[in-house]
């Protein structure tokens, strides 16, 4: 035998890598004494939803007023306190929607509406006009500061770009002072757009110039939003940029440092979380990652990542499927089946080894909860393959395990346990799993819980226990009676079996004695010419109370075959008899 070395050498691709440059070659960041890697997230940030602005503008078919209102009501319901609702100067539709929120008195007192504007006087004035009558509002001013925009898009130098930001802030402050009365709480947000590609010293210079206009101080906050408008660096580089800005900004105690991350590299969530470590106070994003190109950061994922670490996200995501349905209705965009937390399949395991681990994990947790007096919250969640309890976001356990050709005994056993309360012995799990494996090998696809039950009934139980099955089984138990128990503890049992032969049935009654009910029952069967040896036996209740049903599992040797039988009955003794009959019938198939 030869052993492998250290892997096969990858070959160079034919892709045109020469036209691209490393991010740090275009915008180097040096922060050798960074502190964010040693920090720990301990609380939720302030959240801003931009579903109605950034998310909406990216839709193939933007939301109509009714869908916008439905989305707005959802955002309020789950606890968003800052909601960016549009770009009022960009279209009549956006302007009218903002006005409808005012006219309908739809904005709660503790919710702040945010609107976006470019740094142009006529746009600023139209934006502010849209907000008249709101109790609280934030105007978000932005202009692009990155080199490629300065040089290619605007043909401006650094000083001109800075002056554009400063003059926009001046015009905005002046017009707001004229337009709002003393009862309106007004906030100001500024974004050096394409911050991630902007030289740090210049981003700082522009932000300082804008702050000199706004004059942040006690009771006069400024929001400085530092976006990865197009995500181009690894998350750690953005974290260095955030920490550098947080260290160097003056009046830091009066600044809400905000992150607005897109997902072009597929690392929007990581970028946001590292920014939180590095000092941001506020996070902007969309539910389920809606937004331009690959989307804005997913607020659901960031929030539930906090929740999974025992941190209150301060958003109510406990009915995640309803939230998803509303978002899908409003955006006409489906949430992918593998989307974190909210996708259809994210709590589902098909792999046999995963299913076995989950089944054992639930059993172990159940024991711990009982030991804790039934208090679920007293037992930390520690479950194989499930980062959170699906029930905490409104999911049932029905979809946790689904059976296909990749599944094993653990998955089959879990489904029968979770949907039918059957706790199969391990060797019976193997036997049932082999039956299901044969079915998936022949027909392919998934075996649903209902289909699994039909397979189980058709193999072990009377055909009437499931719909659509043909009669099977030569014998059925019609009745038993314990007539006597003598002084030697011998049980005298009278058994009546119905024997089916084609369309004909015959009742056969026989009496026998034994050291107990099962021994007496097998002795009775022997008088009918049926030799049965009981090898193993297990039972449990399917329910509690006076109408409880018992499940019995009996491993038998019948005619040289070793196989299991299953019986269900309110009487544990009768359930055991039915299980033995089940094994006999299976041996005769």
N, C-alpha and C positions, 0 to 999 in steps of 0.2 A: 504493500500500500504506500502511495505517495501522499504527502500532506500538501495542502495549499499554501501558497506564499502570502503576500499581503494584498491580494486583490489584483484585478486586471487593470492595466494602465488605460485611462481614458484617452481618447484620441482628440486632437484639435478639430473643432467644427469648421465649417465653411462660412460661418456667419461673419458679417462685416464688423468685427469688434473694433477695428481701427478708427471708426467714425465716432466712437463714444469715449468719454473720459470719466475717470473716477471722480465722484462728487467732491472729495477733499482736495482734488487738484484744481477745482474751480472755485470753491468757497471753503478754504481751510479754517478749521476751528482748533484752537489750542487751549485746553483746560486740564493741565496735568494734575492739578489739585482738586479735581471734581469731587464732590461729596455725595451726589445723588445715589451712587451704587450702594451706599451704606444706609440709605433712608428706607422707611417703611410706610406704606400707605395705611393710614389709620382712620380715615373718614372720607365720606363722599365729597366730591367737589360741588360747586354750584353748577347746575346744568342749564344749558340753553338748547332748545330744539330749533333747528333750522329746517324742519320738514316742509314748512309752508313757503319757504323761500328757496334755499339751496336744493332741497329735495324736490320741490315742485317744478323748478325751472329745468330740471334734468329729465322730466318725464316725456315720453313720446306723446302722450295726450295729457297736458296739464289738467289739474283738478278744476272742476267747475265750482261755483260758489257753494253748492250744497255739500260737495265732498270736502271742500276746504273747511267748512263749518264743522262737519263731522270729525275731521282730523283735529281741528282746534279743540273741540270738546273732549276728545280722547286725551290729548296732551294735558289738558287741565285735570282730567279725572285721574291720571296716573301720577300727578303731583309736580308737573313742570311749573316752575315759578317764573321762568324767563322764556319767552316764545318769540322767535323772529317770524313775522307773519308776511313779509313781502318786501318788494322794492316799489313803493307807491308811485314813484315818478317814472317807472319803466313802462307802465301800461295802465289803462283805465280800469282793467279788471283788478289789478292789485290795489289801486287806490280805492275802488268801490268796496273791496272786501274789508279793508281796514275801517272804512267808514261804517260798514254794516255792523262790525263789532261794537263800534261806539253807539250807533243808533239802537241796536238791540240790547244794549247794556249787558253784553255777553262776557265781559272781562271781569273776573273777580277782583276785589280790592287788593289782594296780595299777589296778583300776577302782573308782571311787567311785560308790556308789548315792546318788541324791538323791530325797527325797520332800517333798511340799508339805503345808503346814498353815496353817490360819487362826489368828488370834490369840485362841483360846479354850482354856481349860485342858483340858477333856475331849478336845478334838480333838488338842491337842498331845500329851497323854499316850498316846492311842491310836496316834498317828503314831510316837512314839519306841518304843513297844512292838513295832511291826512290824519294827524294825531290829535287834532283839536277835540277836547271833551273827554279824553282818557284820563283816569286818575294817576296813572304811572306809565312812563314810556321811556325808551332808550333809543337814541338815534346813533346809528352805526355808520361812521364815515370811513372810507377806505381809499387808498390809491396804491398803485403798484410801485414797488421800490427796487426790484431786482435788476441787475445789469442788463439782461436781455430785453426787458421791457423798457428800460430807460433808453437803450440804444436803438432797438429795432422798432418798438411799437410807438413810443412817444418822441423819440429823437430829442431827449432832454438830458442835461447833465445832472449831477447829484444836487446841486444847489437849486436848480429849477424844480426837481422832484420834491425836495424838502419844502420849498416855498408853496407848491401846490397843496401839500398837506396842511401847512400852517394857515394859508389863506382860506382853505376850506373850513378849518376849525374856527377861524375868526368869523367868517360869514355865518356859520352854523350857530355859534354862541350868540351873535348879535341878533339873528332872526328868532332864536328861541326866546331870548329875553323880551322881545317885542310881542311874541305870539302867545306865550303861556302865562296864566295868572299864577298867583302865589300858592294856590291849592294844588297845582299839578307838580308831581314829583318827576323830575326829568333827569335822565342819565345820559352819559356820553361814552361811546366806545369808538376806539380808533384801531384800524388794522393796517400795518405796512404789508400790503398784499405781496404774496410770494416771499414771505419772510424767510423761509428756509433757504432761498437762493440769494438773499440779500446779505452783503457784508455786515458783520455784526456791529462794527463801529458806526456804519451809516444808519442801520436800523435804530440803534440807540440815539443817534443824533436827531433823526426825524421824530422819534417818540418824545424826546425831550422838548423839541420845538413845539409839538402839539400840546404837551402838558403845560408849557409856558403860557399858552393861550387859555387853557381850561382852568389852570391853577388848582389842582387837586389839593385837598386838605381835609380836616375834620368835617364830616357830613358833606363832603364833596368828592366822591369817588370818581376815578376814571378807570374804564376797562381798556386794557391794552391787549389786543388779540394778536397772537403771533402764529399765523397759519402755515401749515404745509399745504399750500394751495395746490401744488402738484408734489406728491410725495416722491422724493428723489434720493434721500439719504437713509442709512440704516437708523433705527430708532435711537441708538445711543448717541449719534451725532446730534440729533434734534434735542435730546436731553442736555447735552453739553451747551447747545445754543441757549436753551431756556435758562439753565443755571447761570450762564454768563450774563444774560440780560437781567435776571433777577438780582444778581450781585451789583450790577453797575447802574441800574436805574435809580435816579434820585426819587425822593418822595415815595419809596417802595411801600410804606405802610398804608398809603392811600390808593394803591393800585390793585385792581383785581386782574391778575395776570391770567390770560385766557389762551386755551389751545383750540385750534380748529384744524383737524387733521383729515386729510383724504387718504385713500387706500390704494394709490396707484401701484405700490410695491407689495400690496397684500399685507402690510404690517401696521395698518392704521390703529388698531387696538393697542398693539405693543408700543407704538409711538406715543399714544395718549397716556398710557400707564407710566411710561418712563418720564414723560413730561410732568405727571403728577408727583413722581419722586423728586423731580428737579425743581419743583416750586410753583407750578400753575395752581391757581385757585378755582378755575372755572373751565368747563369743557363744553364745547359746541359740537353738535352732531345730529344725526337723524336716526329714527327708529329703524332697526334692521338694515342700517347702512345705505339708505337711499342717497342719491346725490350724483353729481356729474361724474362721468367716466366710470370708475370702479366704486364710486360712492364716497360719502362722508363716513367718518367713524361711526360705528354702530353703538348707539347709547344703550341698547338692550344688553349687548355683550359686556360693555364696560361696567354697567350697573350690576349685572348678575355675577361678573367676576368678583366684584366687591362682596356681594352677598355670599358667594361660595367661600370667602375668607372670613366670614363672620362680621362683616362691616355692613351697617345699614345703608343701602343705596339711596334712601330717601326718595325712592320712586316705587310706586305700587305696581309690581310686575307679577302679581300673584295669579292673574288670569291671562296668561301669556297667549293662549290660543285665541281668545277674544280680541286681544290687542292686535295679533297678527291678522285676523280676519278683517278688522277695520282698516288696517294699513293696506292690505291687499285690495280691498274694495276701493279705497280712495286713490290709490296709485296705479291700480291695474297692473301691478308688478307682483309676481309670486315670490314668496320667501323660499329659497332653496331648501330641499329636504335635509341637507347637511349644514344649514346655517346654525351657528352655535346657539344653544338653548331653545330657539324657537322653531327649528326645522322638524319636519315630521319624523325623521329617523334618528334624531340625536340622542334619544334615550333607549335606543333599540339595539340589541345584540343578536346577530345571526350565528356567530361563531360558537361552536360547541364548548370550547374551553372558557370563553367569556360567560356563556350562559351558566355553566356549572359554578363559576366563581360568584356570579350574581345570586344564584339560588342559595349558595352557602352563606353569602353575605347577609341576605335577608333573614335567614334562619338565625344567624348569630346576633343580628340586631334585635330580632324579636325577643330573644332570651334576655338581652341586656335591658330592653324596655320593661319587660316583666319584673326584672330585678330592681328597676328604678321606680317601681310602683305604678307603671303604666304611663309615666311622663316622657313623651317623645323628645321634648326639648332638653331633658336631662342627659340624653345619650348623644354624644357628638356623632355627626354623620361621617361614617367611614366605610364606604361601600365600594367594592371592586367595580370599575368601569363607569360609575355614576358620580360625577363631580358634585351634583346637588340632588336632593330628593325631588323627583318629578312632581310629587304632590304639591310641593311648595310653589310651583308655577302653574298649578291647575291641571296637571296631567294625571291620568290614572296609571296604574301599573300594567294595564293590559298590553301596552305596546312595548314594554321593556324588553321582553324576549319574544322573538318571532322565529319560526322554524322553517328552514329550507334545507337544501342538500349539504350545507356546511355545518348544520347543527348536530348536537349530540344528545346524550341522555339528560344532561342538565337542563337544556332548553325545553325538551318535552316534559320533563318532570315539573319544571317551573310553571309552564302553561297549565298543566292539569291541576297544579296546586293553586295557582292564582285565580283560575276561572271556575274550577270544579271542586276545590278544597280537598283534592286527593293527594295524600302524602305517600307516594309509592316507595316500597323498599328498593334498595339500590339494584339488586339483581333484576327486579321487575322493570326498573327504569331502563336497564340495558335491553331487555327483551322488547319493550314498547318502542324504544329508540330504533331498534333494528327494523321493526315493522314500518315505522315512519320513513326511515332511510330508504327502504325498498320502494315506498310510494314515490318519494322525490326522485329517486334514480330513474323510475319508469316514466313519470309524468312531468318532472321538473317543477320549477316555480316554488311558491311559498305555501306552507300548510298553515291555514288560519286556525284560531282556537276552536271555532265551530267544526272545521274539517277534522282537526285532531280528535275532537270528541267523538265524531262519527266513526273514525278509524278505531278508536278505543272501544266504543260500544260494539261495533261489528266483530271485534275480536274477543271481548271478555264478558259483555253484559247482554241481557235480553234485548232483542232488536227494537223493542218498543221504547227503549230509553233515548232514542234519537229518531228524528224524522227521516223518512225516505229510505229506510233499510229493509232488506228482505229478511224473512224469518230464517234463523239458523239455530243450530243446536239440537241434538237428538233428545236430550232430557231437560225437563224443567221441574222445579220443586213445587209441588202442589200443597204440601203441608207436612208438619211433623208434630208429634205429641210425645212428651215424656210421660210415660205411664207409671213408672215406679222408680224408686232408688232404694236398693236394699241396704242392709246393714254393712255390707262390704263396700259401700259407695259405688256399686255397679249401677250404671244408668241403663234403664230399659227404654228404648226409643222406638216409636212407630213412625215410619217414613212412607209418604205417598209421593211417587214420581210419575209425571206424565211423560210417556215415551212417544215421540213423533216418528212415524215411518211414512214418508211421502205426505199424502193428504190425510192419513189415518193417525189417530192418537189413541193411546191406551193408558189407563191409570194402573199403576202397579204399587201395591202396598206390602210392606214387609216390616217385621219387628226384629230388633237385635239389641244386644247388651254390649257395654264397653266401660272402660275406666273413666269415661267422661263423655260429654256430648259428641265431640269430634270422633273419638274412638268408636262409639256406638254407631255413628253415622257411616263411617267407613266399613264397619262390620255389616251394616244393612246393605250397603252397595255390593259387598262381596257376595251376599245371598242372591243378588240379581246378576251375578257374573261379572261385576266390575271391580277389579282389584286396584285399590288406590293406596299409596303410601304418602303420608303427609311429612314433608321435609322441613318446612318452615312456615311460620304463621305470624301475621302482624295485623293489628286493627287500630282504628281511631274513630272518633266521632266527627261527622261532617258539620254538625251544628250543635248548639246547646239548647237546653230546655226540654219540655216534655215531648216534643215532636222530633227529637234528635234522630238523625240517621247515622248508622254505623257503616263504616267501610272495612271489609276484611280482605286480606290478601293471603292466599295459601299457595305455597309451592308444593307441587305434588309429583310423584312418580306414577305414571299411568301407562301400562303396557310398554314399559321400557323407555318411555319418554319422560323427561323432566321439564315441567312447564308450570306456569302460574295460572291461577284463577282468581277472579275478583267477584265479590258479592256486596250488594248494598241492601240494607234493610234496617228498620227501626230496632230490631232485636240483634244484638251482637252475635248470638248463637246462630240465628237464622242466616245472618250475613255470612258467617263462616261456612254453613252448609251450602249456600248459593255459590260461594267461591269454589268449593270443591266440585260442585256440579259444572261450573264454568270450566275448570281444568279438564274434567272428563269430556265435556263437549269439544273442547279444543283438540284433545287427543284423537277424536274420531273424525275430524274434518278431512 
